[in-house]
Amino acid sequence: MSGSGLSGERLDRMRDVMSGHVERGDVPGLVTVVHRRGETRVEALGTMAAGGTVPMRRDTIFRIASLTKPVTAVAAMILVEECVLRLDEPVDRLLPELAGRRVLRRLDGPLDDTVPARRPITLRDLLTFRPGIGSVLAPRGTHPIQRAMDEAGLTPSPNPPALDPDEWMKGLGALPLVHQPGEQWMYHTGSEVLGVLIARAAGRSFASFLSDRVFGPLGMRDTAFHVPPEKLDRLPPSYRALPRTAELALHDDPADSRWGRPVAFPSGGGGLVSTADDYLAFCRMLLGRGRYGSERVLSRPSVELMTSNHLTAEQRPGTHSFLGPDEGWGFGLSVSVRRSDLATTPGRFGWNGGTGTSAYTDPGEDLVGILLTQRQMDSTTPPAVFQDFWTSAYRAIDD
């Protein structure tokens, strides 16, 4: 690929490696994107459905799950730049449900064994996943707080919450925090709260704010919280692996998809659908330090702040179930802090989605990589198809 510093021969080898995952039945199909120095290579392999004959397409619409989180963080930073929100201001003004927090004395304790929060939750806490509540890393139902989150419909899930934003916030506000605000990293819930905060701060729905301020300027025509009827033929089935087998079970059927109709809760933590080209535009905006073509979505300082590690040395070990030992956390995305393999260049940032998606941007290499599949991740450890994609992408660098 002339001028990109990528080896065409090695990108062909990537296609062969990815085709192997399709042929073995690891995934029914996939779309890969490698972009460097203004040149882009896209491959669509396999089929839309397991056992099907309809080929995967470049414009297939995927449930991108937690790749939504960086989008939500960008939306929040737009409001910070406009002085509508402030990073270290308590969120109580717009989220009174989170005022006067109580904090569990211990993770496994009863819900009424609490102490007062030492300070309010701030926007920075939400962006860095340190509001004091989120995914509890224990078998489901182990602790009273987990059971209470389940009963309230607050447990992180591959599916959008069934409650509307006000009901969801009321349920969250009725529970104690697990940690003091700012003390520990806890996955996911911060992004869900951000979506509600953005909507209230902007005085409009979260979906319409994203459409006007992010998706419109970037030309992301197929990115939204649901797929309209005229595009449903581009939404593949979503699958999960059955325990102790390699068999794929249907999780979401396009014929009756949760994403086939408007949602009650526009999930800032994982609700978006998108395509390879749409998400590439978003990543290229971040690679361009806030600019994409003639459009500036964020300032350079905002992007640099978003994509810096904000976790302390003491906080990072508690993240290793989600983040590798060489990763920190910025605003809604991970940030590599040390190189230990081909794809952990310091300063590289991005994230994975539980429905089988992965996207990272590497400013040092002027590189964007995106992998979209229809198979849910089996654990927080990236599956082999993710690992092989990233190894192959970095192996293709030829300068």
N, C-alpha and C positions, 0 to 999 in steps of 0.2 A: 504494500500500500504506500504509494509514493508520498513522501513528506510526513507521514504519520509516525515513522520510526517503528512500525509494526511489521512483522514478517507475515506475508500472505501464506507462505507454506505452513508456518506454525499455527496460524488461524485455521487453516484447513485441518490441521491435526486436532485443534480444539473441536471442530465440527465432528470429527470421527469419535472423539472421546465422549462428547455429549450424545451422539447417536447411539453409542453403546449403552448408555443409561436408558434410552428409550427401548432399544431392542431387548434388554433384559427385563423390561417391565417395571423398572424403578419408578418411572414416570410415564404417563401416556404420551406426553409431548412437552415441548418447552420452546421458549424464545430467548435467545442470547443477544446481547448488545455489547460491543466493545467500541469505544469512541476515544480517539486520541488525536490531538492537534488538528481538529476540524474535520477529520475523516472518520466515518462510521461503518462498521461491519455488523450486520444483523442476520441472524439465522433463525428460521422457524422450522422445527423438526418434530416428527411424530404426528399424532392425531389429537383432535380436540377432546375425544372421549376414549376411555379405556375400551379396547376391542372394537373401536369405531374405524371408519374409513375416511371421515372428513379431515383433511389435512389441517394441522396447526397453521395459523396465519400470523403475519407480522402485526396486523391490527387486532388480534385477539384481545378481548377485554378480560383482565385478570382481577381477582379479589386480591389486593396488594397487602392487606392486613397491616402490620406494623410499619410498613413503608409510608403509612399515613402520618406517623409521628413527626418526621422532619417537616412535612408540609404544615402541620399544626404549629410547630415552632416558628416557622417563617411567618405565618399569619400573626402570631403573637408579637413578633419583632416588628412587623409593620405598624402595629398599634403603639409599640414602645417608641418607635421613631417619630410618630405623630403626637407623642406626649399624651395619648389617651390612657395608656398604661405605663407604669414605672416598675422597673425590675425589683426594687426592694421595698415597694409599697405593700402593706398587707392587703390581701384580696377580700377582706371582710366587707369592704364598701359595696362591692358588686356580688359577692358570694356570702351573704350573711349566714348561710347554713354552716359555714366553716369558722364562725366567730366563737370565741370562748372554748377552745378545744380542750379535751381531757386526753390523757395519754396513759396507756396500759403500763402498770408497774413491771409486768413481764409478759412475754409473748404468749405463754400458755396459761395466763391467768384469766379469771372471770372478768366479764365486761365491765363490772362495776368496781373493780379494783384498779383505780386510776389516780393520777396526780395531774395538776394543772399543767397545760403547755406553758413553757417558759417564754414563748413569744408567738405572735401570729404567723400564719403561713403567708409567704410572699409569692409573687410571680416567679422569681428566680427559683424558689423551691419547686414549683410545678415544672418548670422547664428542665431542671436538673434531676428530677425524680427524687426529690428529698422533702416532700410535704409531710412525711411521717406515715403514709399508708400506701399500699400497693400489693403486688403479688407476694404471698407468704410462701416461702420455699420449704414446704412440708407436705406430705401426702394430704390430699384433699380431705377436709373434715377433721384434721388432727387437733386443731386448737379452736376454742370458742369463737375467736375473731373470724376464723375462716368460715365456720358454720353461719355466723351472723351475716357475713358478706354474701354467702350463697343465698340465704333466705331473702336478703334484700335485693337480689339481682345485680350485685356489684362485683362478682368474681370475674376477672379477666377471662375472655372466651374468644374463640374464632368467630363467633356470631355477634352482631351488634346488640347492645342492650335493648331489652324489650320496653323499658320505661321511657317516658319523655324526659327531657333534661331537668325540669323542675322536680319531678318525682324522684329521679335518680339522685339529685343533689340533696333532697330531703332525707333519703335513705342514708347517704354518706354522712350527712351531718349528725345523724342519730348515733353513729358509731364512734368509739374512741379511736385515737391514733395508735399505731403500733410503736412508733418512735417519736421523739421530740422533733419538731420541724427543723430541717437542716442537718439532722444528725446522721441519718443513714440513707443510702440509695435503696429505693424499692420500685420495682418495675411497673410500668403501664398506667396506673391510675392518674398520675399527674397529667398525662395527655388528655384523658377523658375530661378532667376538670377544666383544662385549658379550653377545650371546645366550647364549654358552657360559658366560661369567662369571656372569651372573644365575642360570642354572640351578644352577651349582655353589655359589654363595653361598646360594641359597634351599633347596638340598637337594631339589629337585624339577625336573621338566622345565620348560623355558622356556615351552612351550605352556600347561601347567597354571597356572603363575604368572601369565601374562597373563590367562588366563580368569578366575581368581579375583580378581586385584587391579586389573585395568583393565577388561576387557570386561564382567564381571558388574556392577560398580558403575555402569557407563555404559549398561547395557542394550544392548550391542553383540552381539546374538544371532547374527549371521551372519558375524562376524569370527573367522577362525581360520587355521591353516596348511593346511587342506584343506577341501574341500566334501563333506559326507556324501551318500550316494546319493539321499536324499529331496529334496535341494536342487539336484541337478545340472542340472535343467531350467532353473535360473536362472543358470547359468554360460555365458556366450557363448563362441564361439570367440575365440582371440587371433590377431592377424594381424601380419605384418611386410611392409614394402614391398620389392618386388624391386628390386635395383640398376638405376638408369637407366630405370626405368619407373614408372608410377603403379599398376601392378597389385599387389593384395594377395595374399600367400601365407599359407597356414595355418601358424601357429606352434604352437598347442596346441588340440587338438580335445576338446571336452567328453566325447565318447564314450570317449576313452582319455587323459584329462587327467593331467598330472603332479600337478595339484591335486585330483584325484579320489580320492586315497588318502592315508593318513598318510605323512608324509615322513621320510626318514632324518635330515635336518638341518633343524630349525626355524630358518629364516634370519631373523636379526634385521636384515639389510640389505635384504631384499626379498621375503620369503616369504608375506606375508599376503594373504588375500582379504577383501573387505569390500563394503559397500553404501553408497550415498549417505547414508542416514539414520544408519547406524552411524558412519561417519567424521565426520559432522556432530556427533554427540554428543561424539566425541573432541576435535574442534576447539573446540566450545563449552566444554568443560572447560578447555582452555587459555585461551580468551577470558575465562572466569570465574576466571582465576588459580588454577586447581586445583580449583574447585568446579563441580559440575554438578547442578542441583536440590538435593536434600538430601545428596548424596554429595560428600565431599571426597577426591579422589584424591591431590593434592599440596598442599603449602603454597604460599601466594603467593610467598614468597621463592624457593622452588625453581623455580617457573614463570618468575619474572623472571630468574633465573640461566640457565635453559635457553634463554631467548629473547633473550639479550644476545649481541652479537658478541664472540667470544673470539680472533679472529685479529688479529695485529699488522699495522701498516701495511706491514711488510716481507713478511709472509706472504701478504697478500691478492692481490698481482699474480700469484702462482703458481696461483691458483684460477680464473682467468678462463675456462678451458675449460669449467668447470662453473658457476661463479657469475658473474654480471654484475659490471661495475666498481663498481656501487653496492650490492653485497651482501657481507656477512660471513657467519660461521658460528657458530652457537650450539652446543647439544647435539643433534645429529642433525637439524638443520634450518638453512636459510639465514635470515639476518636482513637486511632492508634498512637501509642506513645513510645513504642520501641519495636525494632524489627527483629522478629524471631523466625519468620518464614518468608516466602516470596511475596505474600500479599499483605504484609503488615508494615508498610512504609510509614514512618512517623508523620503524622499530619493527615493521613488518609481517614476519611470519615464516611459514615453511612449506617445501614442497618439491614437486618433480615426480617422477613414477615412470616408468621407462623403458617400461612396458607401455602408456603413454598416459593417465596420470593426473596431476592437479595439485590441490593444496589449500593455501591460505594463509589466515592469520588476521591481521586488522588491528585491533589494539586501539584505535588512534586514531580509526578510523571505526566501531568496534563492528561489524565486518564479517567474515563467513566466506564464502569462495567455494570451490567444489569442482567439478571437471570430471573425469568418468570416461569413457574410451573403450576400445575393444578393439584399437586400433592402436598398435604399438610406436613409440616415437620413433626417428627416423632418425639423430639425432645429439644431442649435448648441448645444442644450440640449441633452445629451445622452438619447436614447429611453429606454423604459422599458426592452427590451431584453438585452441591455448592462448592465443596473443597476442590473438586476437579475443574470446575469452571474457573475459579480464581487462580489456581495453579496454572492453567492453560493461558489465561489472559495475561498474566505477568511473564510467562515463558515467551509469549509472542513479542515482547519488547525487544527491539533489534538495534538499539543504539546505546 
